[in-house]
Amino acid sequence: MKVKGKIIPIRDGVIVSDMNFDMEKTSTGIYIPTDNGKRQGIHPRWGRVWAVGPDQTDVTIGEWILVEHGRWTRTIEFELDDGNVIELRKVDNNSIMATADEKPDDWMRSVA
């Protein structure tokens, strides 16, 4: 599904972008194949907060959050004003485990 316009989460909702389900590259340059949909792929994921609802007080836009495995919606493709498309997901607020100001350098070690 591709959406245009403006998306505002209701109440204390949190929408994230930049959740990575593709091949990973560690800080030492090793490529790790995707594990999405496989048993070993069951682990938390980091995502960047893209939008928050008016009642959200725990996280802010731009912050990185670690979310328990599978506690996010399917992808919504959102078309930006410049024509680029980003993938957005709503996360379960009760499943946010940690926050970070910057993207973790080594995704795999940060969730292990």
Secondary structure by P-SEA (a helix, b strand, c coil): cccccccccccbbbbbccccccccccccccccccccccccccbbbbbcccccccccccccccbbbbbcccccccbbbbbccccbbbbbbbbccccccccccccccccccccc
